[in-house]
Amino acid sequence: MIINTLKSKFLLNSLYNVSIRTRLLIYFLLLVLLPTGIITITAYNISSRIITQRINTSLENDMNTVEANIIKEFQTIDDLSSYIYLNPNLTYILSDTPDSIKAQIFPKSSADIISELSILNKVLENYDFSNLNTTNITPKIYMRDKPEYNSYSFSDKVFDLGRIDTQQWYLSLPYRFKYSVVGLNKIKEDSGHKYTILLAKKLYALKDINISYAGLLTIDIGLDDFNAILENIKPTPDSVTYVIDNNRNINICSDSSALGKNINDIIPAFSSVDLLNEKYGSFNSSINNEAYFIAHKKIESIGWSIINISPRNKLYGILDTFKAVMYMGFFIFFIIGILMSLFLSENIAYPIRRLAKSMNNVQNGNFDNTLDYKRNDEFSYLVDTYNLMIRKIKELIDKLYVSELNKKEAELKSLQAQINPHFLYNTLDSVNWLAIRNNVPDISKMVTSLSDFFRYSLSKGRNIISIADELNQVNSYLSIQQIRFKDKLDFSFDISHEVRNYLTIKLILQPIVENSIIHGIEKTGLKGNIIIKADKKEDLIVISVIDNGAGADIEELNALLEETTRPSKSYGIKNVNDRIKHTFGPDYGIQFIKNEGPGLTVTITFPATNSLDQK
C-alpha cells in the first residue's frame, strides 16, 4: 500500500506534470535507448569476460613455457653436475677422505696436494658442454676437511668447504643427491660484480663403504640465458616478467637494478597474494598511477614463482577497441533515437500545441483564430469540432455584446435627451446674474461651474472629445464639490501640455473623482486632497487620479473591473472601464493602485490618438 502510494506520488510529481511532448519524448527515448543500452552492456561484459579468459589462458601457457625452459635449464645443469660427479678422478679423490686408512698411514705431501688440486681443476675445466645452450656457467668444488687447500691459490675453482660451511644457504641445503637451486648469487669480478643463479649438489665418497659426505659441487649459471627465456615470451612489448624465490625476492629479470629486491616493494598489491596455495592467478593493479594486468604462476618443483606485469591498455587493446566501437555505436543510436523521438513526439504533440495556443487566444478574447488542420487522422475531427464551437461562441458573443452596447448608448442618449440644453443654460445664467446682483459670489461660482459641467458633459451630443475638455469638465465638478465641502477639499492638476489635444471618450474622470470623494475622503472625516495627473508615455496616455482617502481592497476593486455581470457597487467605474476597452481595445482601461501613504491611485491608460470614430 505504501509502495503504491509513493509510486503514485512520484509519477504525479515528476512525469505527469510535464507536457505531452516531453512525456512522449521520454517514452520514445526509453523505448529505443533502454534495449540498446542493455544489449551494449551485456555484449561488452560477455566480450570482456571472453577476452580476459583468453588473456589468462595465453599468459598461463606462456608461463608454462617459461617454467618448462627454466626447469630444462636446471635439468641440463644437473646432467652436467652428474657428469662431473661421476668422473673417475673426482670419485677417487672424494673417496680418499681424511678418515680413510690410507690417509692415516700415508699423509699427503705438498706435491700430493698440488697434484690433487690440479686434477680437480682439470676435471672442472674439461667438462663437456656440447649439449648445453650456453657456456656461461662456472662450476666449483668445495672439499670437506681440506684446510691445506687454503695454502695454495693457483685454482679459482677448488676450495676447502670451510670457506662456505657457515653461510645460511649452505646450512639450509637438504640431504639428498639431487641438485638444489640455491638462488641468486653475487660474484665478484675484476670489472665489478655480476649476478648468477647458483645450483648446488652434495658429493659423497662413492667408493667408501660408509658413502660419507665428502664435498659440494656448485655451478653458477649466468642470467643471460634466463633473460632470453623471459624476453622471447612477452604478451606485449612493454611487458615485464620476474622470477622470484619463496621469500619473494627477485632472482631473474631483465632489469639488473631490481635483482634481489622484494616483489612487494615493486607491486604493493602483491603482498596479499597467497603464493603457497595459489598455483595460478591474475588481478588488476595500479603502479605509479598506471593500470597493469598482473599474472603469477608457481613453479612447484623449486618453490619459485613467475610474475608477469603488462600494461592493461596494451594487453586489452582489442577490448578497448571494441569498447570504443560500442560507445560510438551507442552514441549513434542515441542521436538517431533522439531525432526519431523528437520527430515522433513533435508529430503527435504539434496539433495538441496548436489547439492549446488557439484556446489561449480565445481566452484572451480573440475568436477569429480558427485552426487550419489538413491531416486526415483522429485530430481532424477534434479540430473541426473545435472550430465549429468557436464560431458559435463568437456569434453568441457578438449578438450579446452588440445588444448590450446598443442598450447603453440608448440609455445615455435618453439621459441627454431628457435635458433641454438651451432652457438649462438660460435658467442657470439667470440665477448667476441674481447671485451677482445680490453679492453672493459662492452661488455665482457654483452656478457657473454647474453650467460648465453640463456643457462639457453634453458636448453637443459628441461621445469623442479632447482631453482638455474632459479635464475642464472634471474641474467644474470639483469646483462645485469644493464649495460644498468648503475647506475640507483641495484639488490640483498636473497636466503635460502635449496631452491636451489628444482625443478620449467623455465622462471617464468624473465617476472616478466622485468615487474618490464619496468612498474615500468622506469616510476619513479629514481634509481631502485630489491630484489629477496626465502624461504621455511613448504611445500611451496615462491619467492618474490620486486621493488621500480611506483606501480600499485593491485586489477586490481590480477584480470588480473584470466581472462579466453587473456589479453591486462601483458600477460607474466598471462602466468607464468597459467603455475604454470597447473603444480602444482589451489591453487598455482602469487599474487601482495602493498609495505608499493613505488613499488610492486610479490610473487610466489608452492610446494617444488624434482621430477616433464617433460612436
VODO-531445 format. One record per atom (N, C-alpha, C, CB): residue in one letter; x, y, z. Coordinates in steps of 0.05 Angstrom, whole numbers, plus 5000, padded with zeros to 4 digits. Glycine has a CB too. Layout:
N
AXYZ...
// end
This chain:
615
M501749765000M500050005000M501750255000M498150005024I503850255018I505650485020I507250524994I507550465044I508150294983I509750304958I508050414936I510750024951N505550324933N503850424912N503250724915N501150274912T502950814940T502451094945T504851264937T501751144975L507251174946L509651324938L510051324908L512051204952K509551094896K509851074867K507951274853K509350794857S505551284862S503551464850S504351754854S500751414863K505251824878K506152104882K508552174865K506752144912F510351984863F512752044847F512052084817F514751804849L510251914807L509451954779L507952214774L507651714770L506152284793L504652524791L506452774792L502552544812N508452764810N510153004814N512253024793N511352984842S513052814781S515352824762S514452794733S517352614769L512952584727L512352524699L509852664689L512052224696Y507752664706Y505252764696Y504953074698Y502952644712N507053204708N507053494709N508553624686N508153584736V509453464667V510753574643V508953554620V513453424638S509753684598S508053694574S507853414561S509053894554I505753384544I505453134530I507753084512I502753134513R508753294499R511053264481R513453154496R511753534467T513953264520T516253174536T515852884545T516653354561R513452814553R512852534561R513252344537R510052504572L512252424514L512652254490L515552224484L511052364466L517052444486L519952434481L521352234500L521152714483I520552244526I521752064546I521051774539I520752144574Y518451734532Y517551454526Y519151344502Y514551444520F519351504481F520751404457F523751364462F520351604434L524951544478L527851504484L528251254501L528851754500L526451204520L526750964536L526350714519L524750964559L524450734500L523850514483L526250444465L521350574466V527750654456V529950604438V532550554454V530350844420L533050714474L535750714487L535950484508L536250974500L533750424522L533950224542L534749944531L531250194557P533449844510P534349594499P537149614488P532449494477T537749834474T540449874463T542549874484T540550134447G541950014506G543950024528G544349754541G543050214549I542149604545I542349334557I543949154539I539549214562I543349154513I544848984494I547749064493I543549004466T548349324493T551149414492T552649334517T551249724489I551449374540I552849304565I553249004567I551249404589T551148844559T551448554560T553548454541T548748424553A553548564517A555648484497A558448554507A555048624470Y558648794519Y561348864529Y562248684552Y561349164539N560448624570N561148454593N561948174583N558848434613I560448074564I561047804554I563747804540I558847704535S564148014523S566648044508S569048074528S566548274489S568548244548S570748284568S571448024582S569848494588R569347864589R569847614603R571347424584R567247484612I570547404559I571847224540I574747304535I570347214513I575147574531I577847664525I579647634550I577847964517T578547684574T580147644598T580847344601T578647744623Q578947174595Q579546884597Q581746804577Q576946724592R581546914553R583646854533R586346964541R582846964505I586347204552I588847314561I590147144583I588447604572N588447064602N589446894624N590446624613N587146834644T589046514594T589946254582T592546294568T587746144562S592746524552S595246574538S597546614557S594946814519L597046774578L599146824597L599946574612L598347044617E598046414619E598646164633E600345974615E596146014642N599645964589N601245804571N604045914568N599845794543D604246184567D606946304565D608546234590D606746604561M607246254613M608746194638M609445904640M607046284662N607645734630N608345444629N610845394612N605945274618T611045544590T613345524573T615845624587T612945684547V615545854601V617845954617V618745754638V617146234630E616745644652E617345444672E618745204661E614745354686A617845114638A619044874626A621844934617A617444784601N622345174606N625045244597N626945274621N625045504581I625945394643I627645424666I628345154678I626245604688I626344984681I626844714692I628744554673I624044554695K628344594647K630044454628K632944554632K629144504600E633244814636E635944924640E637244804665E635845234642F635544794687F636644674711F637244374708F634644714734Q635544234693Q636043954689Q638543904673Q633543824675T639044074654T641444054638T643944094655T641444254614I643744294673I645944344691I646344104710I645444604707D644043994718D644243754736D645543524721D641443664746D644943494695D646343284680D649343334679D645143264651L649943594675L652843664675L654143604702L653143964668S652743674724S653843614750S654243314755S652043734773S652343154744S652642864747S655042764731S650042724738Y655342894707Y657642814690Y660242874705Y657642964663I660443104718I662843174733I663142994757I662743474742Y660942944770Y660942784795Y661942494790Y658042764807L661242394766L662042114760L664742094747L659941984742N666142314745N668942304734N670642124752N670142594732P672141924741P673641734758P675641874776P675141534741N676942074766N678942214782N677542354806N680542424765L675242474801L673742614823L672742404843L671442784812T671842184832T670741974850T673041864868T669541744834Y675341834857Y677641734872Y678341934894Y680041684854I678542184887I679342384906I677242414928I679842664892L674642394920L672542424940L672642194960L669742424926S673541954951S673641714968S676041724986S673541464952D678041884978D680541904994D680142115015D683041964976T678642055034T677942255055T680042245077T675142195067P680042455094P681942445116P681442225136P681942715131D679142115136D678441895155D679341625144D675541895161S680141605119S680841345107S683441235119S681041365077I683840975118I686240845129I688740935114I685940545128K688440965088K690741045071K691741315079K689941045042A689841505084A690641775091A691941785118A688141955091Q691241595135Q692441585162Q695241465161Q690541435182I695641265143I698241135142I700241305125I698040855129F699241415103F700941565085F700041855083F701141435057P700842025101P700042315099P700942435073P701142475123K699342625063K699942745037K702042965039K697342865025S703742955019S705843165018S704743405003S708443055005S706343605001S705543844986S705143774956S707644074989A706943604946A706643534918A704043384913A709043354910D703343214933D700743064930D698343264930D700442864953I698543464947I696343654949I696143814924I696743834973I698443894913I698344054888I697343884865I701244164881S698243624865S697243444844S694243404846S698743174846E693343384871E690443344875E688843584866E689843284904L689843824872L688444074864L688544094833L689844324876S690744014821S690944034792S689043844779S693843964783I688743604790I686843414779I683943514781I687043134793L683243614804L680543724808L680043964789L680143804837N681944134787N681644364770N681244284741N684044554772K682844074733K682543984705K679843854701K684743784699V678843714721V676143584719V674043804713V675443434744L674244024727L672244244724L672644394698L672444434748E675044404688E675544564664E674944404638E678344664663N675144144640N674943984616N672243834614N677143784615Y670243944627Y667543814624Y666443864596Y665543914646D664843684587D663643704560D661043864561D663143414548F660844094547F658344254547F657244274519F658844534559S657744064502S656744074475S653744054473S657943844458N652543934494N649543914494N648244144509N648743644507L649744354516L648644584530L648244814511L650544674553N646244984518N645645214501N647545444507N642745304505T649145424527T650845644535T653345544548T649345834554T655345704548T657845644562T658245824586T660245674543N656145984592N656246184613N655646054640N654246414608I657345854647I656945714673I659745694686I655645434669T659645684712T662145674728T661845464749T662945954740P663145224746P662945014767P665145064788P663244734755K664544984813K666545004834K666144754852K666245264851I668344674865I668244444884I669344534911I669844204873Y667844474932Y668744524959Y669044254973Y666544714975M671644184980M672243924991M672143945022M675043834982R671043735033R670743725063R673443655076R668643505070D674043805097D676443755113D679043775096D676243485127K679143975080K681544025064K682644305070K680943985034P683344355094P684444625100P687044685086P684744665130E688544465079E691044515066E690744645038E692544255062Y688244635027Y687844755001Y688145065003Y685044694991N687745155027N687845455030N690645555027N686745525057S692645375029S695445465026S696245504997S697345265040Y694545414979Y695245434950Y692945584936Y695545154938S693745774920S691645944907S691845944877S692046234917F692945734865F693145734836F690545654822F695345554827S688545554838S685945474826S683745644838S685345164832D681945744821D679645904830D677045744829D679346164813K677345474827K675045304825K675045094847K674945174798V677145054862V677244844882V677944984908V679344624874F676244924929F676645054955F676044854977F674845304958D676844935001D676044785025D673244855032D678044845048L671744665042L668944705049L668644905071L667644445057G670744945087G670545135108G670045425099G673145125124R670545475074R670045745063R667045815063R671145765035I665345615061I662445675058I660745535079I661545605031D661945365096D660245195113D658645355135D661944995126T659145615137T657645765157T655545945143T659545945174Q655445945117Q653546115104Q650745985105Q654346165074Q648746165106Q645946075110Q644945895088Q644146305113W645645955063W644645795041W645745515042W645345925015Y648245485052Y649445225054Y648145065077Y652545245060L647645195098L646445055121L643644965116L646445245146S642245095097S639545015091S639344815068S637945265083L641644715057L641544515036L640444255047L644344475023P638644125031P637543865040P639543645037P634943805025Y639043425051Y640743185049Y639743015027Y640843035077R640743065003R639842904980R641942914958R637043004970F641642724940F643542704918F642842894895F643642424907K640342964893K639443134871K640343424876K636343124868Y640543574855Y641543844857Y639544014873Y642043974830S640544234884S638844434898S639244704885S639544444929V637044844880V637245114870V637545304893V634845194852V639845424896V640345604919V639045864914V643345634923G639345984891G638146234885G640046434873G636846354910L639546694877L641146904866L643846914880L639747174867N646046934864N648646954876N650147184863N650246684871K651647324879K653147554870K656147494870K652547804888I657347494846I660147414843I661847654838I660447214820K664047674852K665847894849K667747844826K667447954875E668048034808E669848004785E671648244784E668247984758D673648234766D675548454764D674148714755D677748394743S672148684738S670648924729S668349004747S669648874701G667948854768G665748924786G664348674796G663649094771H661748674796H660148444805H658248354783H658548524831K657548104784K655448004766K653747814782K656747874741Y651247794772Y649247614785Y649047354770Y646547754788T648747144785T648446874773T646246724790T651046704773I645346504778I643646314793I645446084802I641146214775L645346044828L647145844840L645745574845L648345944866L646845354834L645945084839L648044944855L645244944812A647144764873A649044614890A648244324891A649144734919K650444154893K649943864894K651943744914K650143734866K650943614933K652643484953K654043244941K651043404978L656643214947L658342994936L659042794959L660943104923Y658842544952Y659442334972Y661642144961Y656842174978A663042024980A665141834973A663841574965A667141794998L663541544938L662141314928L663641054932L661541354899K666341064934K667940824937K668440754966K670640854923D667540934983D667740885012D665440715021D667841155027I665940535039I663840355049I661640515061I664940155068N662340725076N660340885090N659041095072N661641025114I660041125048I659041335030I658741595045I656341245017S660841675057S660741925073S660742175056S663141925092Y659842385068Y659642645055Y662442755051Y657942845072A663142825026A665942885020A666243175009A667042695000G664243294998G664543564987G662043664974G666743554965L662343904962L659944034950L660744144923L658944264968L659044084903L659444184876L657444414871L659143964854T658444654864T656644874858T657044964829T657145124877I654945054816I655045144789I653545414788I653844944769D654945624779D653745884775D652945914746D655746114783I650445974742I649346004715I648846294709I646745834711G649946404688G649446684681G646446744675G651146754656L645646994681L642847064678L642047114649L642147314694D643947134631D643247194603D641446984591D645747214586D641946724597D640246514586D637446534596D641446234594F637146594622F634446614634F633046864623F634546624665N634547084620N633247324610N632347284581N635247564611A633847124566A633047064539A630446904539A635246904524I630146724558I627646574560I625246764565I627846364583L625746954584L623547144591L622947334567L624347304616E625047424553E624647624531E623147494508E627247734523N623647234503N622347104480N619347064484N623746844475I618447084508I615647044514I614547294528I615146784531K613547484512K612447734524K609747794511K614447974519P607647814527P604947874516P604848134501P602847874538T606348334511T606448604498T609348694498T604548804511P610148884481P612848974482P613649104508P613349184460D611749214523D612349344549D611949154573D610649594552S611548904568S611148714590S613748664604S609848454580V613648604630V616048544646V615348284661V616748774666T617348104661T616947844674T619147814696T617147604654Y618247734719Y620047694742Y619847394750Y619447874766V622147294760V622147024773V623147074802V624046814758I621447004821I622047054849I622346794864I619947234862D623746794886D624046554903D621846544924D626846554916N622046344942N619946314961N619846534982N620146044975N621946704983N621946935000N621047194986N624746985012R620047154961R619047374944R621247564935R616947534959N623747474936N625947634926N626347574896N628547584941I626947784881I627147754852I629847624845I626948024837N629747394831N632147254823N632847294794N631846954829I630747324777I631247344748I629447574738I630647074733C630647754723C629147964708C631148114691C627648164727S630148244670S631948384652S633048634664S630448454626D631748744684D632748994698D634548904721D630349164708S637148944718S639048854738S638749014764S641848884728S637649264763S637249414787S635149304805S636549704780A633349134794A631249014810A632048754823A628748974793L634348644815L635148384825L635648394855L637748284811G634648194869G634948184898G632848344913G637648284906K631248514900K629248664914K626748484919K628448914898N625148564938N622648424944N620548524924N621848464973I619048334914I616948404894I614848584906I615748154882N614348564932N612348724945N613049024944N611948644974D615649084942D616449364940D615849474912D619449394946I615749304892I615149394865I612149394860I616649214844I610949184870I607949154867I606749134895I607248904849P606049354907P604949334935P602549154937P604149614944A600849144916A598448974918A599148684918A596649044894F601548604911F602348324910F602648204938F604948294894S602848374958S603248274986S600848104995S603748505005S598548144983S596147994992S595847734976S593648164988V597547674958V597347434942V598547194957V598847464914D597046974958D597946734972D599446554952D595546574985L602046574951L603646424932L603846134939L606346544929L603546074965L603845794973L601545614963L603945775004N599145724964N596845554957N595545614930N594745584979E596445824918E595245904892E597245854870E594446214893K596445654853K598245574832K598345784809K597445304820Y596045884802Y595946104781Y593846304789Y595345984753G594346554784G592446764790G593047014774G592246824820S591147194773S591547454760S589747664773S591047424729F590647914770F589048134781F589948394768F589248154812N588348604771N588948864761N589949044784N586448994747S592049194778S593149374799S594249624786S595349224815S594549824803S595650084794S598550114804S593950324803I600350174786I603150214793I603950484781I605049984782N604650674799N605350944791N603151074774N608050944775N600651034784N598251154772N597751044744N598651454771E598750814737E598150684712E597050404717E600750664694A595050324701A593650074705A595349844692A590850084693Y595649634707Y597049394698Y595449144703Y599849374711F595848944686F594748684690F597048504699F593448564664I596748384723I598848224735I597947934737I599548344763A599647754727A599147464728A601547334742A598647344700H600947124757H603146974771H602646674770H603347074801K604846524769K604646234768K606946114785K604846134738K606245914800K608245784817K609645554803K606845684843I612345554807I613945324796I614245124819I616845424786E612544924818E612344734840E614944594848E610244534834S616544524828S618844354833S621044504849S620044254807I621144764847I623344904862I622245114881I625245044841G619545154882G618245344900G618445634892G619545314927W619345684867W619445964857W616846034843W621845994837S616546284836S614146384822S614946564799S612246524841I613346544778I613646724754I611546934756I613546564727I612347184752I610447414753I610747574727I610947594778N608447624714N608447784690N606848044695N607247624666I607948264688I606648524690I606348644662I608248724710S603848694654S603348804627S601549054629S602048594609P602149264614P600249494614P597549414605P601449714595R595549484620R592849384614R591749504587R590949464636N592549744581N591449864556N592549724531N592150164555K594949614533K596049474510K595249174510K599149494510L594949064534L594048784535L591148764527L594448674563Y589548964534Y586748964528Y586149144504Y585049054552G588049164485G587649334462G585149264446G590049324444I584649004442I582348924427I579748994442I582448614422L579848954468L577449014484L576949324484L577748914513D579049474486D578749774485D577649864459D581449914491T578649734437T577649804411T574749734408T579249664389F574049494419F571249404418F569449594435F570949124429K570549684458K569049874475K568650134460K570649924502A570750234447A570450484432A568350454410A573150574420V568450224396V566450174375V563650164387V567049914360M563350034410M560750024423M559750294432M560749824447Y561650454444Y560950724452Y560050884428Y563250854466M561550864406M560851014382M558150924371M562950984360G557750654371G555150554362G552850644380G555150254362F553350634407F551250724425F550751024421F552050664454F552851174417F552551464412F550851514387F555251604411I551451364366I549951394341I547051314345I551151224318F546551094359F543851014365F542451224383F543850734379F544051344401F542951554418F541951794402F545051634440I543751884383I543052104366I540552034349I545452194349I540651794337I538451714320I535851694337I539051444306G536151584361G533851564379G532751834387G534651414404I534452024392I533452294399I532052414375I535852474408L533252394351L532052504327L529352374322L533852474303M529252114323M526751974319M524652044340M527151664318S525552064365S523752124387S522652414384S525152094414L524452594376L523652874371L521552884348L526053054364F522152734327F520352734304F517652624312F521552574280L517652384325L515052264332L513552424353L515551984343S514952524373S513552674394S512452934383S515352734417E514153064365E513153314352E510853254334E515453444337N510853034320N508752974301N506052934316N509452724285I506252814340I503852764356I502953014371I504252534375A504953154383A504353384401A503753634386A506653424420Y504553654360Y504153904346Y501253994344Y505253874318P499353824336P496553914335P495453984363P494853704322I496453844383I495553904411I496454184419I496553684431R499054244412R500054514419R498554724404R503054524413R497954674378R496554874363R493754914375R496354794334L492554704383L489854724395L490054874422L488654444400A492054824438A492354964463A492955264459A494654844480K494555324438K495155604432K492655754423K497355624411S491055614407S488555734398S486655784421S487155564377M486555594440M484855624463M485755864480M484855374480N488455904482N489456134497N488656394483N492556114499N488756404457N487856644442N484956694447N488456614412V483356484447V480456514452V480056614481V478956244448Q481656514499Q481356604527Q481956904529Q483356444545N483757004512N484457294512N482457454495N487257334502G480457334485G478357474471G478557474441G478357754480N480457324430N480757314401N479357064390N483857304392F476957114379F475356894369F475556854339F472456934376D477457004327D477756974297D480056784290D478357244285N481256664310N483556484306N482656194304N485756524329T481656114281T480855834277T483255674266T478455814257L483155414271L485355244263L484955134235L485655004283D487155124220D487155004193D488754744195D488355204172Y487454524196Y488754264200Y488154094176Y487654124226K490354014161K490053874136K490453574138K491953994116R491253474161R491653184163R488953044165R493353124188N488952794158N486552624159N486952414180N485852504131D486952494205D487252304227D485252364249D490152304238E485752254273E483852294295E483652584304E484752124319F485852744300F485753024309F484053194290F488553134309S483553104266S482053264247S479153304257S481953134219Y477953084268Y475253104279Y475253294303Y474152824287L477253284320L477353454343L477653754335L479753374361V479353804315V479754074306V477254184292V482154094286D475954024276D473454114263D471354184283D472453904243T471054014303T469054064324T469754314340T468853824344Y472354354345Y473254594360Y472654844344Y476254574366N473354844317N472755074301N469755144300N473855034272L468154944298L465254984298L464355114325L463654724293M465455014347M464755124373M465555414375M466054954395I467955484366I468955764367I467155944351I471855774357R466355854327R464656024310R461956074324R464155894283K460855874337K458255914350K458556094375K457155644359I460756054390I461156234413I461556524404I463656144428K463056564382K463456834372K460756964363K465356834348E459156804350E456556914341E454856994366E455056704324L454856834387L453356894410L454357144425L453256654429I457057164426I458257394440I457757644424I461357354443D457957634397D457357864381D454557964385D457857814351K452657774386K449857854390K449457984417K448057604387L450657854437L450357954465L451758224468L451457754485Y454158254457Y455658504460Y454358734446Y458558464450V453658684422V452258894406V449658984420V451758804377S448258784430S445758854444S446259014469S444258594452E448258944484E448959094509E449959374502E450958944526L451559394481L452659654473L450359834464L454759624451N448559734448N446359894439N444559984462N444659734419K444359804482K442759874505K444060104521K442459634523K446660104524K448060314539K447960574524K450960234545E448360564497E448160804481E445360924483E448960744452A443460754483A440660854484A440160984511A438660624480E441260864532E440860984559E442161254561E442060794580L444661284550L446061534551L444661754535L448861504541K443761674511K442361874494K439661944506K441961764466S438361754518S435861814531S436262004554S434561554542L438561974569L439062154591L439662434581L441462054608Q441162444559Q441862704548Q439362844536Q443962674526A437662684524A435262794511A433262904531A433862584495Q433462804557Q431562904577Q432163184586Q431662714601I434563284579I435363544588I435163734564I438263544599N433863944567N433664154546N435964344550N430964304547P438164314534P440564474539P440064774540P442564414517H438564874521H438165164520H436665264544H436765244494F434565124551F432965214575F434765204600F430465034578L436364984601L438064954625L440165174627L439464684624Y441465244604Y443565444604Y442365714611Y444865464577N439965784599N438666044605N437966074634N436266084587T436865864645T436065864673T438465914692T434565604681L440565754687L442965784703L444266054700L445065564696D444066174675D445166444671D443666644687D445066514641S440966614688S439266804704S439966784734S436266744700V440366534744V441066504772V443766634778V441066204779N445566614758N448266734762N448067034765N450066654739W446367164748W446167454749W444867544775W444567564725L442867394784L441667454810L443667434833L439267264816A445467234832A447467204853A449467434852A448966934849I450167524828I452067744826I450768004836I452967784796R448168044828R446768284837R446468294867R443968294823N445968064880N445668064909N448268014924N443567844916N450468024908N453168004920N453467744935N453668244939V452867514922V453167244933V455167094915V450367094936P457767134918P459767014899P459766704900P462567124905D459266584923D459366294924D457266174906D458966194952I454866294906I452666194889I453466234860I449966334895S454566474854S455466524826S457466324816S456566814824K459466264834K461466074826K460365794822K463766064847M458565714840M457365444837M455665424812M455765384862V454065634807V452365624783V454065624758V450465864783T456165784758T457865784734T459165514729T460066004737S460165394751S461465134749S459464924740S462765044776L456964944751L454964744743L454264774713L452464774760S454165024704S453565074675S455764954658S453265374670D458265004666D460464894651D460464594652D463164994662F459764474675F459764184678F457764064658F458964114706F455364174657F453364074638F454164114609F450564194643R455364344604R456164404576R458264194566R457364684574Y460264134584Y462263944576Y461163654576Y464763954594S459263604593S458063334595S456463274570S456363304619L454963474560L453263434537L454963434511L451063634535S456863614510S458763634487S457363624460S460763404489K455063744459K453563754434K452863474423K455063914413G452563284441G451863014432G454262844423G449863034410R456662954424R459062804416R460062624438R461362994407N460862384431N462062194451N465062214452N461161904444I466362314431I469262344430I469862634434I470362234403I471562704454I472362974460I475362984464I470763084484S476463224467S479263254473S479763204502S480363534464I482263144509I482963104537I482663374552I485863004540A483163594538A482763854551A479863894560A483664074532D477963824542D475063854550D474363674573D473263794526E475463424573E474963244595E476063354621E476162964589L478463474621L479563594645L477963834654L482463674639N476963994635N475264224643N472764134656N474564394618Q471563914646Q469063804657Q469463714686Q467963574640V471663574692V472163484719V473063704737V474263264719N474263914725N474964154741N472464294750N476664354724S470364314733S467864434741S466564264763S465964454716Y466664004760Y465463834781Y466863874808Y465663544772L469563884808L471063924832L470564194845L473963874828S470164394828S469664664838S466964664854S469564874816I464964524843I462464504857I462764364883I460364364840Q464264134883Q464663974907Q466264134928Q466063714900Q468164304918Q469764464937Q468064664952Q472064604922I466064784938I464264974951I462564814971I462465114931R461764584964R460164414981R461664345007R459264164967F464164255004F465664165028F467264395041F467563945020K467164635029K468564875040K471564815042K467364945067D472564835067D475564805070D476464515074D476464975093K474664325069K475464035073K476163895047K473063895086L476464045025L477163915000L478964104984L474663834983D481363994975D483164134957D483563954933D485864214971F484164084910F484763924887F486764084870F482263854870S488263934854S490264054836S490663884811S492964094851F491764014790F492263874765F495263894758F490564004742D496263674748D499063664738D498863544710D500963494757I498463714691I497863624664I500063694645I495163734654S501063494630S503063544609S501663684586S504463284600H503063894576H501764054555H501163894530H503564294549E502863694524E502563554498E500163364497E505163404493V498963314520V496763114520V494063254516V496762964546R493863504518R491263644518R489763604492R491563934524N491163594469N489763584444N489163294435N491363724423Y490063094449Y489362824442Y486462764449Y491262624456L485262564436L482462504439L481962284460L481162434413T479562304472T478662094490T475662074489T479662154519I474561874502I471661874505I470962034530I470561574508K468562154529K467862344551K466862184575K465762544541L466762334597L465762234623L467261994633L462762164620I469962014633I471561794644I472861874671I473761704625L473162144676L474462234700L472462294722L476162484694Q470162404715Q468262494736Q467362254753Q465862624723P466662024742P465861794760P468061714779P464961564743I470561724770I472861644787I473161844809I475461624771V473062104803V473362314823V471062304843V473462594810E468662264833E466362234851E466762004870E463762204835N467761774860N468261534876N470361594898N469161304859S472461754890S474561824910S473361994932S476761984896I471462184926I470362354946I468462194965I468862594933I466662044953I464561914968I465661684985I462361814950H467261504972H468261264985H470961284998H468261034966G472361514993G474961555004G475161775024G476861594982I474762025014I475262255031I473062295052I475362505014E470462265044E468362305064E468662105088E465662265051K469661865083K469861665105K471961735125K470461395093T473961895118T476061965137T475262185156T478562045122G473462375147G472762605164G474962805165G472062515192L477162765149L479362955149L479363115123L482062805152K481163305121K481263465096K482363285073K483163715101G480863295052G481563135029G483163285008G479163015017N484763134993N486363254972N486363064948N489263304981I485663174925I485563014900I487463144880I482563004888I489162974868I491163064848I490562914823I494163024858I490263064801I489862944775I492263004758I487263054761K493562774748K495962804731K495362674704K498362664745A496562794684A496362684656A498962714642A494062824640D499862494630D502462504616D502462304593D504762434636K504262344575K504562174551K507062004555K504662334524K506761734555K508961554558K509161384533K508661374583E511161444516E511461314490E508861364474E511961004492D507361164467D504961194451D502361184468D504860984429L502661214494L500361184512L499861434527L500860944531I497261484533I496361694551I495761564578I493961854540V497061664599V496661564626V495561794644V499261444638I493061764653I491861954671I491561824698I489162054660S492461964719S492361864747S490662044764S495161834759V488861924780V487262064800V488161964827V484162024795I489462144843I490662074868I489162204891I493662154869D488362054911D486962164934D488262074960D483962094934N487562214982N488662135008N486462035026N490062375021G484561895014G482161795028G482761545045G479961745009A480561405050A480661175068A481960935055A477961105078G482060925028G483160695015G481160465013G485760605028A482060245001A480260004998A481959764991A478060054977D480659534988D482059284980D482659304950D480359034986I485259334943I486059374915I485259124898I489059424913E485858884908E485258644893E482258614888E486258394908E480558684907E477758674903E476758864882E476258724930L477859114883L477059324864L477859244835L478259594871N480359144832N481259064806N479658824796N484258994806A478858644815A477258414807A474458494797A476958214830L473358714809L470658804801L470758904772L469759034819L473059014763L473259114736L473058884716L475859264732E473858634724E473858414705E471258254705E476158234711E469458314723E466958164724E465258204699E465258244749T464057984691T462358004666T459558084672T462357734652T458658034697T455958124705T456058404717T454757924726R453758524720R453658794731R454158784761R450858924726P456358924771P457058914799P455059064816P459859014804S454959004842S453159134861S454159404869S452658964885K456759454867K457959714874K460059784853K459259694902S460760044853S462760154834S461860104806S465460034839Y459260124801Y458260074774Y459260284755Y455260064773G459360544765G460260764747G463060724737G460061024762I464860644755I467660594746I467760344728I469460554771K466260134734K466159904717K465259984689K464359684728N463260164687N462260254662N464360404647N459760434666V465960574661V468060724648V470160534637V469460924668N470960334652N472960134644N471959984619N473559934666D469359904618D468359754595D468359934570D465459654601R467660194574R467560374550R470360414539R466260634558I472360434557I475060474547I475960224531I477060524571K475559984542K476359744528K474859714502K475759494546H472259784502H470759764477H471759954456H467759814482T472660194464T473560394445T476360344436T473260674457F478160294455F481060274449F482159994447F482560434469G480759794459G481759524458G482059404486G484459514444P482259134488P482258994514P484859044531P481958704510D486959154518D489459204533D489459464549D491859204514Y487359614547Y487259884560Y484959884580Y486960104539G484960094597G482860124617G483860234643G481559854621I482560154664I483060264691I484460064708I480360354704Q486160174727Q487560004746Q487760144773Q490359914736F487160014795F487360124822F490060054833F485160014840I491360254846I494060224858I493960334886I496260354840K495160194905K495160284933K497460484936K495560054953N496960714949N499060914954N500860814977N497761184962E503260934977E505060874999E503960995025E507860994994G502661225023G501261345045G498361275045G501661655045P496561455055P493661405054P492561435026P492261595074G490261305022G488761344997G489561154975G489161614987L488361204951L488761034928L489561204904L486260874921T490661064883T491161194858T489761024836T494261214852V488261164820V486861034797V488261134772V483761094797T489260944756T490561014730T488760934707T493360884728I488661114687I487161064663I489161064640I484861284658T489260844625T491160824603T489660774577T493160594609F490360924556F489260884529F491261004509F486461014526P491060924483P492961024463P492761324458P492560874437A495061444452A495061724444A494261744415A497861854449T491961864409T490961884382T489562144377T488961644376N489662234352N488362484344N485862434327N490262664330S485162184323S482862124307S481461874318S483662074277L478861914323L477161694332L474461714319L476961694364D473261474313D470561484302D468561544324D469861204289Q466561724317Q464461784336Q462561544338Q462962034327K462061454361K460261224365K458061294383K461860984378
// end
